[in-house]
Amino acid sequence: MIEPQQASAEPPPASAASPPIPGDRPPQTPAQVRRRATLAGVAVSVLLILAIVFGSRLLRDFDSALLPYAVATVFLAFGVAYRYTVWVSAPGARRLFTQGWRAFFSPRNFRKAPTALPRMIATYLGFQKFLGARSHGRWAAHQLIFWGCVLAALITFPLTWGWFTFTSSTGSGPGYEMRIWGFKIIGFDSLNVVGWLMFHGLDIAAVLVIPGACYFLWRRMKDRGAITGQRFGYDLVPLIALIVISVTGLLLTFSSIFLHGGGYQFLAILHMVAVVFTLIYIPFGKFFHIVQRPAAVGMQLFKYTARRKDGTLAADGSGAGLLACRRCGQPIDTTSYVENLQGTMRDLRLDFDTWAEYCPRCKRVLRGNAYLAHVKKGYK
């Protein structure tokens, strides 16, 4: 452990004397970023169109009634690729993105910790335990929305693209076949439990999403902290859109079963408009964090492997190779992670990257001492 040093009012030395970090490069101009993002969006959209054409066996399995949904997914693909490229072009995101993929494809990391990646995927993508530390209610509501949306996407997207179809195996009987790319996967009776689950998967997804979205909408209306910083288009519209999609989807089933199709056409149009709007909205609103969330896995994997590289992991997960604060000697984070942060600050031309080598408490002490020494002395 490094011995604590006497508190000083002087700031740490300028970053000009800091050694360069491999991979440092100046940020791209906005025009360059937009050009790359547009090319990425066009490329991904073209690939999706080709996947729809060939996956539906040259449109033989494509349902023309689902054309608006398919067009919306093409716009979704363009928007996600465009926004993601812009996001990754930022120095901080680019560095974590690069380090995360490097750790992901490292055979050495896989040999030393073969279960690390599956555990992090389950923790940060599946069960999202970090939300449980804030509130058990928020965690439960988020889980309902997450798994409901995942189930709906797994059903809706392939069905919209014509990748899998449900066809009657007898022409008039209850027997059905599910085919993917024209190949039979499973045959089932529409009147048994398997058949019910097959045809009501979207209803199950809606039942999961509605209570979760309503909880967050109620919280947005009642919680003072949430009300203070919320924006209607960014925070409330996504929740309202999820509720409208889910409710209209359930009403379609209700109409077909209990009303003999009464009002079905109006509900189908309303449901389609809500889904199309939401798909196009995803890349440019709060839903974009769905696309960003996998980056958290890369960041955690990078930090985990950096600890294994910089020092031996202890039983509690702490590492012996953590960088110590230059003032008090308390561990901050791994050396590789701090160097990565310093490189990002240099990319952004921030001339105080050496401050990253101090813990948060010592930063506050140094700032306070500097204020007393250089600012408040003028009032004596």
C-alpha positions in Angstrom: 0.0 0.0 0.0 1.3 3.5 -0.8 1.8 5.7 2.2 -0.7 8.6 2.3 0.8 11.9 1.3 0.2 15.4 2.8 -2.7 17.1 1.2 -1.7 19.8 -1.3 -3.5 22.7 -2.8 -1.6 22.4 -6.0 -3.2 20.5 -8.9 -1.5 17.5 -10.4 1.0 18.1 -13.2 -0.3 18.9 -16.7 -1.1 16.0 -19.0 1.5 17.2 -21.6 4.1 15.2 -19.7 2.0 12.0 -19.6 3.2 9.2 -21.8 1.1 8.5 -24.9 -1.3 5.6 -24.8 -1.4 3.2 -27.8 -4.5 3.9 -29.9 -4.7 7.6 -29.2 -6.1 9.5 -32.2 -7.9 12.8 -32.7 -11.7 12.6 -32.9 -13.3 12.6 -36.3 -15.0 15.6 -37.8 -18.9 15.7 -37.7 -19.0 15.4 -41.5 -16.8 12.3 -41.4 -19.0 10.7 -38.7 -22.2 11.4 -40.6 -20.7 10.0 -43.9 -19.6 6.8 -42.2 -22.9 6.5 -40.3 -24.9 6.9 -43.5 -22.9 4.3 -45.3 -23.3 1.9 -42.4 -27.1 2.5 -42.3 -27.4 1.9 -46.1 -25.3 -1.2 -46.0 -27.3 -2.7 -43.1 -30.6 -1.8 -44.7 -29.6 -3.5 -48.0 -28.5 -6.6 -46.2 -31.8 -6.8 -44.3 -33.7 -6.4 -47.6 -31.7 -9.2 -49.1 -32.2 -11.4 -46.0 -36.0 -10.8 -46.3 -36.0 -11.7 -50.0 -33.9 -14.9 -49.7 -35.2 -15.8 -46.2 -38.8 -15.8 -47.5 -37.7 -18.0 -50.5 -37.9 -15.1 -53.0 -41.0 -13.7 -51.3 -43.0 -16.9 -51.7 -43.5 -17.0 -47.9 -43.8 -13.2 -47.5 -47.2 -12.0 -46.3 -48.1 -8.8 -48.2 -50.4 -7.8 -45.3 -47.3 -7.4 -43.2 -45.5 -5.1 -45.6 -45.8 -2.0 -43.4 -44.1 -3.9 -40.6 -41.3 -5.1 -42.8 -40.7 -1.6 -44.2 -40.6 -0.2 -40.7 -37.9 -2.8 -39.8 -35.8 -1.7 -42.7 -36.0 1.9 -41.4 -35.2 0.5 -38.0 -32.1 -1.2 -39.3 -30.9 2.0 -41.0 -31.6 4.1 -37.9 -29.9 1.7 -35.5 -26.8 1.4 -37.7 -26.6 5.2 -38.2 -27.0 6.0 -34.5 -24.7 3.3 -33.3 -22.0 4.4 -35.7 -22.3 7.9 -34.5 -22.2 6.7 -30.9 -19.2 4.5 -31.4 -17.4 7.3 -33.1 -17.2 9.2 -29.8 -13.7 8.7 -28.2 -15.0 7.2 -25.0 -17.5 4.8 -26.6 -15.0 3.8 -29.3 -12.3 2.9 -26.7 -14.6 0.8 -24.6 -16.1 -0.8 -27.7 -12.6 -1.7 -29.0 -11.4 -3.0 -25.7 -14.6 -5.0 -25.1 -14.4 -6.8 -28.5 -10.7 -7.4 -27.9 -11.4 -9.0 -24.6 -14.3 -11.0 -26.2 -12.1 -12.5 -28.9 -9.1 -13.1 -26.7 -8.4 -16.9 -26.5 -6.3 -16.2 -23.5 -9.2 -14.6 -21.6 -11.5 -17.5 -22.6 -9.0 -20.1 -21.3 -8.5 -18.3 -18.0 -12.1 -17.4 -17.4 -14.4 -19.5 -19.7 -17.5 -18.7 -17.6 -17.0 -14.9 -17.3 -18.8 -14.0 -20.5 -21.9 -16.2 -20.0 -22.2 -14.9 -16.4 -21.9 -11.2 -17.5 -24.5 -11.8 -20.3 -26.9 -13.3 -17.8 -26.2 -10.5 -15.2 -26.2 -7.4 -17.4 -28.4 -8.4 -20.3 -30.8 -11.1 -18.9 -31.5 -10.5 -15.2 -30.0 -6.9 -15.0 -29.1 -7.2 -11.3 -27.7 -3.7 -11.2 -31.3 -2.5 -11.2 -32.1 -4.5 -8.1 -29.7 -2.3 -6.1 -31.8 0.7 -6.9 -35.3 -0.8 -6.3 -36.8 -4.2 -6.3 -40.0 -2.8 -7.8 -38.1 -1.1 -10.7 -36.1 -4.4 -11.3 -39.3 -6.5 -11.4 -41.0 -4.0 -13.8 -38.0 -3.8 -16.0 -37.8 -7.6 -16.2 -41.5 -7.8 -17.3 -40.9 -5.2 -20.0 -37.6 -6.8 -21.1 -38.8 -10.4 -21.4 -42.1 -9.3 -22.9 -40.3 -7.3 -25.6 -37.8 -10.1 -26.3 -40.6 -12.6 -26.7 -42.5 -10.2 -29.0 -39.4 -9.5 -31.1 -38.6 -13.2 -31.5 -42.1 -13.8 -32.9 -42.8 -10.6 -34.8 -39.6 -10.0 -36.7 -39.1 -13.5 -38.3 -42.9 -13.7 -39.0 -42.9 -10.2 -40.6 -39.9 -11.1 -42.8 -41.4 -14.3 -44.0 -38.7 -16.4 -42.4 -41.1 -18.8 -40.7 -44.7 -19.6 -41.4 -47.6 -21.5 -39.9 -49.5 -23.7 -42.4 -52.3 -26.2 -42.0 -51.1 -29.7 -42.5 -54.5 -31.1 -43.3 -56.3 -28.2 -44.9 -59.3 -28.3 -42.6 -58.2 -30.0 -39.4 -56.5 -28.6 -36.3 -53.0 -29.8 -37.3 -50.5 -27.1 -38.1 -46.8 -27.0 -39.2 -44.2 -24.4 -38.3 -41.7 -24.0 -41.1 -38.5 -21.9 -41.0 -37.1 -20.9 -44.4 -39.4 -23.6 -45.9 -38.1 -26.4 -43.7 -40.6 -28.1 -41.3 -39.5 -27.6 -37.7 -42.5 -28.9 -35.7 -46.0 -30.1 -36.2 -48.6 -29.4 -33.5 -52.3 -29.5 -32.8 -53.8 -26.0 -32.5 -56.3 -27.2 -29.9 -53.7 -28.4 -27.3 -51.4 -26.5 -25.0 -48.6 -26.3 -27.5 -50.9 -24.9 -30.2 -52.4 -22.4 -27.8 -48.9 -21.1 -26.8 -47.9 -20.9 -30.5 -50.8 -18.7 -31.4 -50.9 -16.6 -28.3 -47.2 -15.9 -27.8 -47.8 -12.2 -28.6 -50.7 -12.1 -26.1 -48.4 -13.5 -23.4 -45.8 -10.8 -24.3 -48.5 -8.1 -24.0 -49.5 -9.4 -20.6 -45.9 -9.1 -19.4 -45.3 -5.6 -20.9 -48.5 -3.9 -19.6 -47.9 -4.1 -15.9 -44.2 -3.2 -16.3 -44.9 -0.2 -18.5 -47.8 0.9 -16.2 -45.5 0.8 -13.2 -43.0 3.1 -14.8 -45.7 5.4 -16.1 -47.2 5.6 -12.6 -43.7 6.3 -11.2 -43.2 9.1 -13.8 -46.4 10.7 -12.6 -45.8 10.3 -8.8 -42.1 10.2 -8.1 -40.7 13.8 -7.5 -37.2 12.8 -8.7 -38.5 11.3 -11.9 -40.9 14.2 -12.6 -38.0 16.8 -12.2 -35.9 15.5 -15.1 -38.4 13.8 -17.3 -39.2 14.8 -20.9 -42.5 13.9 -22.5 -41.1 12.8 -25.9 -38.1 11.0 -24.3 -39.5 9.4 -21.2 -43.3 9.1 -21.5 -43.9 8.4 -25.2 -42.0 5.1 -25.1 -44.1 3.8 -22.2 -47.4 5.0 -23.8 -46.3 3.3 -27.1 -45.7 0.0 -25.3 -49.0 0.1 -23.6 -50.9 1.0 -26.8 -49.2 -1.8 -28.7 -49.9 -4.3 -26.0 -53.6 -3.3 -25.4 -54.5 -3.1 -29.1 -52.8 -6.5 -29.6 -54.9 -8.0 -26.8 -58.1 -6.4 -28.2 -57.4 -8.0 -31.6 -57.5 -11.4 -29.9 -60.6 -10.4 -27.9 -62.4 -9.3 -31.1 -61.6 -12.5 -33.0 -62.7 -14.7 -30.1 -65.6 -12.9 -28.4 -66.9 -10.4 -31.0 -66.6 -12.5 -34.1 -64.3 -10.0 -35.7 -66.2 -6.9 -34.7 -64.0 -3.8 -34.9 -61.1 -6.0 -36.0 -60.1 -3.9 -39.0 -59.9 -0.6 -37.0 -57.9 -2.3 -34.2 -55.6 -3.8 -36.7 -54.8 -0.4 -38.3 -54.4 1.2 -34.9 -52.1 -1.6 -33.8 -50.0 -1.4 -37.0 -49.6 2.4 -36.7 -48.4 2.1 -33.1 -45.9 -0.7 -34.0 -44.6 1.1 -37.0 -44.2 4.4 -35.1 -42.4 2.6 -32.3 -40.0 0.7 -34.6 -39.0 4.0 -36.3 -38.7 5.7 -33.0 -36.3 3.2 -31.4 -33.0 4.5 -32.8 -33.8 8.1 -32.0 -35.3 7.9 -28.5 -34.9 6.2 -25.1 -35.4 2.8 -26.6 -31.9 3.1 -28.2 -30.4 2.0 -24.8 -31.6 -1.5 -25.8 -29.0 -1.4 -28.6 -26.4 0.2 -26.3 -26.9 -2.3 -23.4 -24.7 -5.1 -24.8 -21.8 -2.6 -24.6 -22.1 -2.9 -20.8 -21.1 -6.5 -21.1 -18.0 -5.6 -23.1 -17.1 -2.9 -20.6 -17.4 -5.3 -17.6 -15.5 -8.0 -19.5 -12.7 -5.5 -20.2 -12.5 -4.5 -16.6 -12.6 -8.1 -15.4 -9.9 -9.3 -17.8 -7.8 -6.2 -16.9 -7.9 -7.2 -13.3 -6.7 -10.6 -14.1 -4.0 -9.2 -16.3 -2.8 -6.5 -13.8 -3.1 -8.6 -10.7 -4.5 -11.8 -9.2 -8.2 -11.7 -8.4 -9.0 -12.2 -4.8 -12.0 -14.1 -3.5 -14.1 -10.9 -3.3 -13.3 -9.9 -6.9 -10.8 -7.2 -6.0 -7.4 -7.2 -7.8 -3.9 -6.8 -6.5 -3.0 -4.9 -9.6 -5.4 -2.0 -9.0 -4.0 1.5 -9.5 -3.6 3.3 -6.2 -4.5 6.9 -5.6 -1.5 9.2 -5.9 -2.5 11.0 -2.7 -4.0 8.5 -0.2 -3.0 5.2 -1.7 -6.5 3.8 -1.9 -7.2 1.6 -4.9 -9.1 3.3 -7.8 -9.5 0.8 -10.6 -7.3 -1.3 -12.8 -4.3 0.3 -14.4 -5.6 -0.6 -17.9 -9.0 1.0 -17.2 -7.5 4.2 -15.9 -5.1 4.4 -18.8 -8.0 3.9 -21.2 -9.8 6.8 -19.4 -6.8 9.0 -19.8 -6.5 8.2 -23.5 -10.2 9.2 -23.9 -9.5 12.5 -22.1 -6.6 13.2 -24.4 -8.7 12.4 -27.5 -11.1 15.0 -26.2 -8.2 17.4 -25.6 -8.9 17.7 -21.9 -5.7 18.8 -20.3 -6.3 17.3 -16.8 -6.1 13.5 -17.5 -3.7 13.1 -14.6 -6.6 13.7 -12.3 -7.8 10.2 -13.2 -5.0 8.9 -10.9 -6.7 10.4 -7.9 -9.7 8.9 -6.0 -12.9 10.9 -5.9 -12.4 11.9 -2.2 -8.9 13.2 -2.9 -10.1 15.2 -5.9 -12.6 17.0 -3.7 -9.9 17.7 -1.1 -7.5 19.1 -3.7 -10.2 21.3 -5.2 -11.2 22.6 -1.8 -7.6 23.3 -0.9 -7.0 25.1 -4.2 -10.2 27.2 -3.6 -9.0 28.2 -0.1 -5.5 29.0 -1.3 -6.2 30.8 -4.6 -9.8 32.1 -4.5 -10.9 32.8 -1.0 -7.7 34.5 0.0 -8.8 37.5 -2.1 -11.6 38.2 0.5 -9.3 38.5 3.4 
